[in-house]
Amino acid sequence: MVILEEVNKMTRKIVMAGFGGQGVMAMGQLISYAGMLEGKHVSWYPSYGPEMRGGAANCSVVVSEDPVGSPIIAVADDVIVMNEPSLSLFESHVRPGGNLFINSSLVKKETTRTDIEVHKIPVNDIAIDLGNARVANMVMLGAYLNITKLVKVESVIQAFTKVYGDKKKKLIPINEKAIEAGGNAAGKEYVTAAENKVESKTPEHYKHLKGGEEEMKINYLNDVRQMDKAQEEKIFSSELNIVKQAILNEVESINYFKMSSEQLTGESKEIFLSLAHQSEEHVDYLNKLKNSIEKNEATVIEKVKSSLEGKTFEWGKINPENATMVLSVFNLGMNIKKVNIKFYEKAAARSEVPEAKGLYKELAYWENFQLTQIAKQYEELKNEWWSDQSYAPF
């Protein structure tokens, strides 16, 4: 063991793997350039799957005090895996006593090795909390450097323009921040900002809202679909009609989000499954309110269904080969949220039942919150798409 540790001070072999677009190659290049700046001998050997973006991608990096022989690595000191297939492929390549770095945001499978050090870092979650999902690779790089001390962070930052070019110099601050966040998260339990928000405020607390509480406003509430005047009057003519329409709106959302999740993969799939689940929770609260209103108004309200009740919504199949499919799905998702927000705001204003008014306000708040998250993801995807069109590496 003493000899092995001494060798690793002289030479370090790293394998980094994920799918195309996760920045695996860039991580390897940054370490290689940083090593060169520090006077070390380096090699960087890339390997791509059938497709650069979305396909398999991995690279081998050697950093040494001595000249490097073959760049091909059979047994690595460190392996970094950014997705689950990479764990299955490269887990066995880690030498006994070596390090396995796992992106726990996407990898749920447990390692079978007991003779290595395993470091789990939710790099995608951390990147999203930083405001840019595309710096997940830098978060992982920060965690790696914190644990291995292979090269200095300052050298990596200095190497940034060597990898991405001068036109990407403006991105250094966010990437530097991501490296720092990854270093801070190494070896610690990370709690996402979203988890903190959910724990502090959930729909079941809606009864505690004070009357007249100012609702959160955001700048996405434009161009929302308008209801027909007669249709609107009918819906808002009674408390029961209002809650029925609210349920119908949420069911529409559930149908769309579930359908979308079937067409998507990865993080986008998880986002829409989560949105569907949250809408299902909203339906549960609305059904309880509906039952309460029906009992109180049973002798007053005529049992007449609104013209929209029972209407089915059929969403066309999304063509997975469409290059802008994901953007279209997110855009439609935002439109649905806008419609729901406007409806709940009006329902809160028109309702005369305190319990109903409070619930509608709370649901408007959560629709606003979810819209903000979807819009943020949409902008990131849009920027990524434009970057791809110009073949930009970052």
N, C-alpha and C positions, 0 to 999 in steps of 0.2 A: 504493500500500500504506500509506503514512503516513497518508493521509486516512482510509482504511478503519479503521485501528487507532484513530485519534482518535474516529471515530464510535462505535466499539464501547465506548469509555470512557464515552460518554454514554448509549448505548442497547444493550441486549443482548437478543437474541431466542432463545428456547429452545423446542424441541419435545421432548416426552417421550412415549414410546409403549411399549405392552406389551399384555398381555391383562388383562381385568378381574380384580381381586383382587391384583394385584402392587403396588398402592400408587402407581401412576403419578400419579393425580390428587392424592394427598396430597403427593407431592414438589413438584408445581407450586404447590399452595396454600401450602406451607411457605415456599418461596422468595418467593412473592408477599407473604405477611404479613411475612416478615423484611425484605423491601425497604421495605414501608410503615413498619415500625418504625424504619428507618434514614433515613426522610424522602424516599424515592424514589417516583416514579410507577410504578405497576404495572398489569398486566392479566393475567387468567387466563381462558383460553377452553377449556372441556372439549369432548370429542367422544367419544361412546360408540358401540360396535357394537350389533348386535341384542340382546345380553345384557350386562348390566353385569358380572356375574362370569363369567369364562370367554370372553367375547367380546372384540373389539378395543376398546382404549381409548387415547386420546392427549389431550394437552392442549398448548396453546400459552401460553407465558409471556413477557411483555415487562417488563423492568426498565429504567427510564430516569431520567435526571436531568431530562428534560423531559416534559410531558404526552404520554400515549400516544394515538396515533390509532387505527387499526384494530387489533384484537386478533388478526386472522388473519395467519398467517405463511406466506409462500411460500418465502422463503430464510432459513435460521436460522444464527445464529452457532454454536449448539451443538445437537446432537441426541443424546438418550439413548434407547437401545433396550434393552428388557428381555427381548425374545424374538426369534426368528428372522424371523417374518413382518414384524415392525416394521422390521428392518434392510432388507428388500427394499422396503418402502413408503417409508421416510424417508431412506435413505442419500443419495439425490439432492438432498435439501433442504438439505444442509450447504453453506454458502458456501465457496468456495476459501479455504484457510487456516483454516477453522473446525475445531471439535472434534466428533468422533463417539465417544460413550461406549457401550461394548458390554458387556452382561452375558454374559461368556464361559462362565458355568456352563451356560447354555441355548443360546447362539448359537455354533454351530460353523462356520457359513459365513463365508468371508473377504470382506472388503470389496473392491470393485473400484476404489475411489478412491485415487489417489496424490497428490492435491493437498490433503489434509486431515490433521489430526492424529487418530490413532486411539488410544483408550485402552480396553484390555480389562481388566475387573475381574470376577473370579468371585464375584459378590455373593451368590449362593445358598449357595455353599460356605462363604464367610466367615460368613454369618448362621447356618448350621447349627453351625459351630464355636463361635459365640458362645452357642449353646443355644436359639436362637429363629429358626426359618426365616422368620418373618413380618417380620423387620426387614431383609430384603434390599434393600428400597427405600431404607432409611436408610443402608445401606452404600454404595449407589450415590450417594446425595446427598452423603455424606462425601467420596467420591472426586471428585465434581464440584466441590465447594466448595474442595477442596485445590488443584485445578488452575486454576480460574477466579477464585477469590477474589471472586466476585460479591457475596456478602453474608457477614456474620460468622456463625460457628457459634453464637455466643451469641444472636444474633438469631433463628436457627432454633429453638433450644431455647425461647426466650421465646415464639415463635409457636406452639409445640406445642399448648397448650391452646386456642388460637384455632381450630385445625383439628380436633382430636380431642375437645375438651370437657374440663371439669374432671375428669370421672370417669375419664379416661385418664391423669391426672397421675402415677399410680403407675408408668406405663410409661416415663416420661422417662429414668430411669437406663439401661435397656437400649438405648433408642434413641440416647441420647448416646454410649454405648459403641459402637454400630454405626456412627455417624457418624465416630467417632474411628478405628475399624478400617478403614473405607473410605478415609479420608484417608491412613492409613499404607500401605494397599495400592496406592494410586495410583502407577503407573509402576514397580511392582516385580513380581517373579515370586512368586506366592503358592502355598505348599504347604499343603494341608489337613491338619488333625489326623488324619484317617483315613489319609492317605497316610503320615504319619509313623509311625503305629501299624503299618501293614501292612509297612513297610520294616523295622521293628525286630523283628517276630515273625511268622513264617509257618508253616503246617502242616508244611513239610518239616524244620523244626527240632525236631520232636517227640522225636527220639532223645536230645536234650540235656536233656530234663526229668529232674529228680532224683526218685528214688522217694519217695513220701509227700509230694510237693509239695502245699501247700494250694491248692485250686482256688478260683477267684473265685466268690463267692456274690452273688446279687442277690435282690431281693424279689419277683420275678415267678414263682418256682417253686412256686406254689400251684395247687390244682385241676387238677393234671396227670392226664391220662387214665390209669387203672389197668389193668394187664394182668390177665387171668384167671390164677389161681394155677397151674393145670395148664399153661397156655400159657407162662407165665413159666418154669416149671421145665424145660420142653422146650427153650425157646430158650437158657437158660443152662446146659444140660446138657453142652455142649461148646464148645470154642473156635470151631469151624467154624460152628455154629449162631448163635453170637453175631455173628460178622462178617457172616454172611448177612443176619441181621435188620437189622444196622446199614446194610448196603447198601440193603435194601428201604426203610428209613426215609428214607434220603437220596433215593432215587428218587421216593418219595412227595412229598418236599419239592420236587424239581425239577419234577415234573408240576404241582404247585399254583402254584409261583412263575411258571412259564412261562405257564400258563393265565391267571394274574392279570395278567401284563404285557400280554397281548393285550386285556384289558378296560380297561386304564388308559392314561393319557397323561401326558406331562410327567415331572416328577421321580418320581412314584409308579411309573410304568412302568420308569424306569431303576433304581430301588431293587430291584424284583422281578427284573429281568433280572440284576442283580448278584448277588442272593441265589441265583438258579438256577445261575449260573456257579460260585459258591463251593461249592455242593452238588455240582456235577459234579466239582470238584477233590477233594472229600472222597471221592467214589466211586472215583476213581483210586487214592487212597491205600489205601482199604479193599480194593479188588481186588488190589492188590499184597500186602497182608497175607493175604488169603484164599488166594492162590496159594501163599504161603509156608507157611501152615498146612496146606493140602491135601498138599503134598509131605512135610511132617514127619509127618502123621497118616494118610497113605494106607492103612497096614496096620491101623490101629486103628479109624478111624471108618467106620461103615457108611454106605453111600451112600443115605441116607434124607433126603428133603426135608421140611422143616417144613411144618406145615399152612398157614402164611402165604406160603410161597414161591410165586411166580408169581401171587399175588393181584393183581388189577387194581384201581386206584383211579379212579373216575370222579367228576370234580368238575363239578357242575352249572354251567350257564352263568349268569354274573352279569348281572342286568338293569342295563344302563348308565343307565337312567332312574331307578333307585332313588337317592334323595337321600343315603342313608347307605351306598351301595355301597362306597366307598373305605374307610370305617371298618370295615365288615364284613370286607373283604379283609385289612386289616391285623390285625384281631382274630384271624382264622383263622390268619394267618401266625405270630402270637405263640404260639398254641396248638400249632402244629406244632413250633416251636422248643422249647417246654416239654417236649413228649414226647421229643424228641431228647436234650435235656439229661439228663433223668432216666434214659434208656436208657444213655447213655454213662457216666454216673456209676456206675450199677450194673454195667455191663460192665467198667469199670476195677477195681471192687472184686472182681468174680468171676473175672476172667481171671488165669491163672497164667503166661502168656507175657509176659515183660518188654516185648518190642517192641509187643505188642498193648495191654498196659496203658498204656504211654506214649502211644500213638496215641489211645486212647479218652479219656485225660485231656486231651490237646491239643484233640481235637474237641469235648469238653464245654466247654472254655474258649472256643473260637470260636463255638459255638452260644450261649453266654452273652453273648458280645460282640455278636453279631448281634441277639439278643433285645433287648438294651439299646437298640440303634439303632432297631429296629422300634418298640419301646414308646415311645421318645422321639418318633418321628415320629407315632405314633398319638395321643399326647397333644396334639401340636400341631394335628393335623387335627381332633381332637375339640373343642379350644378354638375353632378357626376355625369349625367347624360351629355351635357355640353362639353365637358372635359373629354369624354370618350370620342366625341365627334372630331375633336382637334388632336386626338391621340396624345393628349397631355398625360404624363406619367403619374400625376398626383391628383 
